[in-house]
Amino acid sequence: MQVYDVIAGAQNGAAIGNLARTFGLTEEQVTGVMDAALPALVSGIERNTLSRGGLADIVKALGSGHHEQILERPD
């Protein structure tokens, strides 16, 4: 699954629309921002997984459950 798909599917598929309303943007603008920002985010995550202890830190963060809260309640 792609990172974009995970974000777009959050909040029962309403995440993009909710972000657009929150920031006064169109859904197309939010999608454009995501298209521009996600490659850097994914690259940073990949870089972390290759560093000493980086993968363990990512697994620990994902296991904490806090990431779900961010997607479901971005406020």
DSSP file (Angstrom, degrees, kcal/mol; ACC not computed):
  #  RESIDUE AA STRUCTURE BP1 BP2  ACC     N-H-->O    O-->H-N    N-H-->O    O-->H-N    TCO  KAPPA ALPHA  PHI   PSI    X-CA   Y-CA   Z-CA
    1    1 A M              0   0    0      0, 0.0     2,-0.2     0, 0.0     3,-0.0   0.000 360.0 360.0 360.0 138.9    0.0    0.0    0.0
    2    2 A Q     >  -     0   0    0      1,-0.1     4,-1.8     4,-0.0     5,-0.1  -0.510 360.0-121.4 -83.9 151.5    1.3    3.5   -0.9
    3    3 A V  H  > S+     0   0    0      1,-0.2     4,-2.4     2,-0.2     5,-0.2   0.897 114.1  55.6 -58.5 -41.9    1.6    6.2    1.7
    4    4 A Y  H  > S+     0   0    0      1,-0.2     4,-3.1     2,-0.2    -1,-0.2   0.917 106.1  51.2 -57.6 -43.8   -0.8    8.4   -0.3
    5    5 A D  H  > S+     0   0    0      1,-0.2     4,-1.9     2,-0.2    -1,-0.2   0.876 108.6  51.6 -62.6 -38.4   -3.4    5.7   -0.2
    6    6 A V  H  X S+     0   0    0     -4,-1.8     4,-0.7     2,-0.2    -1,-0.2   0.939 114.5  42.3 -63.8 -46.9   -3.1    5.4    3.6
    7    7 A I  H >< S+     0   0    0     -4,-2.4     3,-1.0     1,-0.2    -2,-0.2   0.932 114.8  49.7 -66.7 -45.5   -3.5    9.1    4.1
    8    8 A A  H 3< S+     0   0    0     -4,-3.1     7,-0.5     1,-0.2     8,-0.4   0.820 111.5  50.5 -63.7 -30.3   -6.3    9.4    1.6
    9    9 A G  H 3X S+     0   0    0     -4,-1.9     4,-1.1    -5,-0.2     3,-0.4   0.580  87.7 108.7 -84.3 -10.1   -8.1    6.5    3.2
   10   10 A A  T X<>S+     0   0    0     -3,-1.0     5,-1.6    -4,-0.7     3,-0.6  -0.235  74.4  27.9 -65.4 157.6   -7.9    7.9    6.7
   11   11 A Q  G >45S-     0   0    0      1,-0.2     3,-1.5     2,-0.2    -1,-0.2   0.894 140.9 -58.6  57.1  43.5  -11.0    9.2    8.4
   12   12 A N  G 345S-     0   0    0     -3,-0.4    -1,-0.2     1,-0.3    -2,-0.2   0.846 104.8 -50.7  55.2  37.7  -13.1    6.8    6.4
   13   13 A G  G <<5S+     0   0    0     -4,-1.1    -1,-0.3    -3,-0.6     4,-0.3   0.489 122.8 101.5  84.1   4.3  -11.8    8.3    3.2
   14   14 A A  T <>5 +     0   0    0     -3,-1.5     4,-2.7    -4,-0.5     5,-0.2   0.378  45.0 101.5-100.6   4.3  -12.6   11.9    4.2
   15   15 A A  H  ><S+     0   0    0     -5,-1.6     4,-2.8    -7,-0.5     5,-0.2   0.895  81.3  48.6 -60.0 -44.5   -9.1   13.0    5.2
   16   16 A I  H  > S+     0   0    0     -8,-0.4     4,-2.5     1,-0.2    -1,-0.2   0.943 114.9  45.3 -62.8 -47.2   -8.3   14.9    2.0
   17   17 A G  H  > S+     0   0    0     -4,-0.3     4,-2.5     1,-0.2    -1,-0.2   0.894 113.1  50.7 -62.3 -40.5  -11.6   16.8    2.1
   18   18 A N  H  X S+     0   0    0     -4,-2.7     4,-2.6     2,-0.2    -2,-0.2   0.910 110.6  48.5 -65.1 -42.1  -11.1   17.5    5.8
   19   19 A L  H  X S+     0   0    0     -4,-2.8     4,-2.2    -5,-0.2     6,-0.2   0.919 110.7  52.2 -62.0 -42.7   -7.6   18.8    5.3
   20   20 A A  H  X>S+     0   0    0     -4,-2.5     5,-2.8    -5,-0.2     4,-0.7   0.938 112.6  43.8 -59.6 -48.2   -8.9   21.0    2.5
   21   21 A R  H ><5S+     0   0    0     -4,-2.5     3,-0.6     3,-0.2    -1,-0.2   0.903 111.5  54.4 -64.3 -41.1  -11.6   22.5    4.6
   22   22 A T  H 3<5S+     0   0    0     -4,-2.6    -1,-0.2     1,-0.2    -2,-0.2   0.889 119.5  31.9 -60.2 -40.4   -9.3   23.0    7.6
   23   23 A F  H 3<5S-     0   0    0     -4,-2.2    -1,-0.2    -5,-0.2    -2,-0.2   0.334 110.9-112.5-103.7   7.1   -6.8   25.0    5.6
   24   24 A G  T <<5S+     0   0    0     -4,-0.7     2,-0.2    -3,-0.6    -3,-0.2   0.866  74.4 128.5  67.3  36.2   -9.2   26.7    3.1
   25   25 A L      < -     0   0    0     -5,-2.8    -1,-0.2    -6,-0.2     2,-0.2  -0.699  61.5-107.6-115.6 168.0   -7.8   24.7    0.1
   26   26 A T     >  -     0   0    0     -2,-0.2     4,-2.0     1,-0.1     5,-0.2  -0.568  33.5-112.6 -86.2 162.0   -9.4   22.7   -2.6
   27   27 A E  H  > S+     0   0    0      1,-0.2     4,-2.5     2,-0.2     5,-0.2   0.854 120.0  57.0 -62.4 -32.9   -9.0   18.9   -2.6
   28   28 A E  H  > S+     0   0    0      2,-0.2     4,-2.2     1,-0.2    -1,-0.2   0.880 105.5  50.0 -65.2 -37.8   -6.8   19.3   -5.7
   29   29 A Q  H  > S+     0   0    0      2,-0.2     4,-2.4     1,-0.2    -2,-0.2   0.913 110.6  49.1 -66.9 -41.7   -4.5   21.7   -3.8
   30   30 A V  H  X S+     0   0    0     -4,-2.0     4,-2.6     1,-0.2    -2,-0.2   0.924 111.1  50.1 -62.2 -44.0   -4.2   19.2   -0.9
   31   31 A T  H  X S+     0   0    0     -4,-2.5     4,-2.6     1,-0.2    -1,-0.2   0.898 109.8  51.5 -61.3 -40.1   -3.4   16.4   -3.4
   32   32 A G  H  X S+     0   0    0     -4,-2.2     4,-1.8     2,-0.2    -2,-0.2   0.900 109.8  48.8 -63.0 -41.7   -0.8   18.6   -5.0
   33   33 A V  H  X S+     0   0    0     -4,-2.4     4,-2.8     2,-0.2     5,-0.3   0.923 112.3  48.8 -63.1 -43.8    0.9   19.3   -1.7
   34   34 A M  H  X S+     0   0    0     -4,-2.6     4,-2.8     1,-0.2    -2,-0.2   0.912 109.0  52.7 -63.3 -41.7    0.8   15.6   -0.9
   35   35 A D  H  < S+     0   0    0     -4,-2.6    -1,-0.2     1,-0.2    -2,-0.2   0.857 115.6  41.9 -60.7 -34.7    2.3   14.8   -4.3
   36   36 A A  H  < S+     0   0    0     -4,-1.8     4,-0.4    -5,-0.2    -2,-0.2   0.867 122.2  37.3 -79.4 -37.8    5.1   17.3   -3.6
   37   37 A A  H  X S+     0   0    0     -4,-2.8     4,-2.0     1,-0.1     3,-0.5   0.818 100.9  69.6 -88.5 -32.7    5.8   16.4    0.0
   38   38 A L  H  X S+     0   0    0     -4,-2.8     4,-3.1    -5,-0.3     5,-0.3   0.858  92.3  57.9 -62.7 -37.8    5.4   12.7    0.2
   39   39 A P  H  > S+     0   0    0      0, 0.0     4,-2.2     0, 0.0    -1,-0.2   0.915 109.8  45.8 -58.1 -39.6    8.5   11.8   -1.8
   40   40 A A  H  > S+     0   0    0     -3,-0.5     4,-2.3    -4,-0.4    -2,-0.2   0.905 113.7  49.4 -67.8 -40.4   10.7   13.7    0.7
   41   41 A L  H  X S+     0   0    0     -4,-2.0     4,-2.3     2,-0.2    -1,-0.2   0.939 113.2  45.5 -62.6 -47.5    8.8   12.1    3.6
   42   42 A V  H  X S+     0   0    0     -4,-3.1     4,-2.6     1,-0.2    -1,-0.2   0.888 111.6  53.0 -64.2 -39.0    9.2    8.6    2.2
   43   43 A S  H  X S+     0   0    0     -4,-2.2     4,-2.5    -5,-0.3    -1,-0.2   0.906 109.0  49.4 -62.4 -41.9   12.9    9.3    1.4
   44   44 A G  H  X S+     0   0    0     -4,-2.3     4,-2.3     2,-0.2    -2,-0.2   0.901 111.2  49.0 -64.1 -41.3   13.5   10.3    5.0
   45   45 A I  H  X S+     0   0    0     -4,-2.3     4,-2.2     2,-0.2    -2,-0.2   0.921 111.7  49.5 -63.8 -43.0   11.8    7.2    6.4
   46   46 A E  H  X S+     0   0    0     -4,-2.6     4,-1.1     1,-0.2    -2,-0.2   0.915 110.1  50.7 -61.6 -42.6   13.9    5.1    4.0
   47   47 A R  H  X S+     0   0    0     -4,-2.5     4,-0.8     1,-0.2     3,-0.4   0.897 109.3  51.9 -61.8 -40.6   17.0    6.8    5.2
   48   48 A N  H >< S+     0   0    0     -4,-2.3     3,-0.8     1,-0.2     7,-0.3   0.891 104.8  55.2 -63.4 -39.5   16.0    6.2    8.8
   49   49 A T  H 3< S+     0   0    0     -4,-2.2     6,-0.4     5,-0.3    -1,-0.2   0.781 108.4  49.8 -66.5 -23.9   15.5    2.5    8.2
   50   50 A L  H 3< S+     0   0    0     -4,-1.1    -1,-0.3    -3,-0.4    -2,-0.2   0.623  96.6  87.1 -88.6 -13.5   19.1    2.3    6.8
   51   51 A S  S XX S-     0   0    0     -3,-0.8     3,-1.5    -4,-0.8     4,-0.7  -0.463  97.3 -83.4 -85.6 159.7   20.7    4.1    9.7
   52   52 A R  T 34 S-     0   0    0      1,-0.3    -1,-0.1     2,-0.1    -2,-0.1  -0.444 115.5  -2.3 -63.0 120.9   21.8    2.3   12.9
   53   53 A G  T 3> S+     0   0    0     -2,-0.3     4,-2.1    -4,-0.1    -1,-0.3   0.321 102.4 113.6  80.5  -8.4   18.8    2.0   15.1
   54   54 A G  H <> S+     0   0    0     -3,-1.5     4,-2.2    -6,-0.2    -5,-0.3   0.915  75.4  47.4 -63.5 -45.3   16.6    3.8   12.7
   55   55 A L  H  X S+     0   0    0     -4,-0.7     4,-2.7    -6,-0.4     5,-0.2   0.910 111.4  51.8 -63.5 -41.2   14.4    0.8   11.8
   56   56 A A  H  > S+     0   0    0      1,-0.2     4,-2.4     2,-0.2    -1,-0.2   0.894 109.0  51.0 -62.1 -39.1   14.0    0.0   15.5
   57   57 A D  H  X S+     0   0    0     -4,-2.1     4,-2.4     2,-0.2    -1,-0.2   0.901 110.9  48.1 -64.2 -41.1   12.9    3.6   16.2
   58   58 A I  H  X S+     0   0    0     -4,-2.2     4,-2.7     2,-0.2     5,-0.2   0.930 112.1  48.3 -65.8 -45.4   10.3    3.4   13.4
   59   59 A V  H  X S+     0   0    0     -4,-2.7     4,-2.1     1,-0.2    -2,-0.2   0.911 112.1  50.2 -61.3 -42.0    8.9    0.1   14.6
   60   60 A K  H  X S+     0   0    0     -4,-2.4     4,-0.8    -5,-0.2    -1,-0.2   0.919 111.5  48.1 -61.8 -43.9    8.7    1.5   18.1
   61   61 A A  H >< S+     0   0    0     -4,-2.4     3,-0.7     1,-0.2     6,-0.5   0.911 112.6  48.1 -64.7 -42.6    6.9    4.6   16.9
   62   62 A L  H >< S+     0   0    0     -4,-2.7     3,-0.9     1,-0.2    -1,-0.2   0.858 110.2  53.1 -66.2 -34.1    4.4    2.6   14.9
   63   63 A G  H 3< S+     0   0    0     -4,-2.1    -1,-0.2     1,-0.2    -2,-0.2   0.652  93.1  73.1 -74.6 -14.9    3.8    0.2   17.8
   64   64 A S  T << S-     0   0    0     -4,-0.8    -1,-0.2    -3,-0.7    -2,-0.2   0.720  96.2-133.9 -74.1 -19.5    3.0    3.1   20.1
   65   65 A G  S <> S+     0   0    0     -3,-0.9     4,-0.9    -4,-0.4     3,-0.5   0.353  75.8 112.7  84.5  -7.1   -0.4    3.7   18.4
   66   66 A H  H  >  +     0   0    0     -5,-0.4     4,-1.6     1,-0.2     3,-0.1   0.806  65.0  65.6 -70.3 -28.5    0.1    7.5   18.2
   67   67 A H  H  > S+     0   0    0     -6,-0.5     4,-1.7     1,-0.2    -1,-0.2   0.864  97.6  54.9 -63.1 -34.5    0.4    7.5   14.4
   68   68 A E  H  > S+     0   0    0     -3,-0.5     4,-2.5     1,-0.2     5,-0.2   0.887 104.7  54.0 -65.4 -38.1   -3.3    6.4   14.2
   69   69 A Q  H  X S+     0   0    0     -4,-0.9     4,-2.8     1,-0.2    -1,-0.2   0.876 105.4  53.7 -63.0 -37.1   -4.3    9.3   16.3
   70   70 A I  H  < S+     0   0    0     -4,-1.6    -1,-0.2     1,-0.2    -2,-0.2   0.918 113.0  42.2 -64.8 -43.1   -2.6   11.7   14.0
   71   71 A L  H  < S+     0   0    0     -4,-1.7    -2,-0.2     1,-0.2    -1,-0.2   0.879 121.4  40.4 -71.9 -37.1   -4.4   10.4   10.9
   72   72 A E  H  < S+     0   0    0     -4,-2.5    -2,-0.2     1,-0.2    -3,-0.2   0.802 131.7  22.6 -83.4 -29.1   -7.8   10.1   12.7
   73   73 A R     <  +     0   0    0     -4,-2.8    -1,-0.2    -5,-0.2    -2,-0.1  -0.609  65.5 170.9-136.3  74.7   -7.6   13.4   14.6
   74   74 A P              0   0    0      0, 0.0    -1,-0.1     0, 0.0    -4,-0.1   0.661 360.0 360.0 -64.8 -15.1   -5.1   15.7   12.9
   75   75 A D              0   0    0      0, 0.0    -5,-0.1     0, 0.0    -2,-0.0   0.526 360.0 360.0 -64.6 360.0   -6.1   18.7   15.1
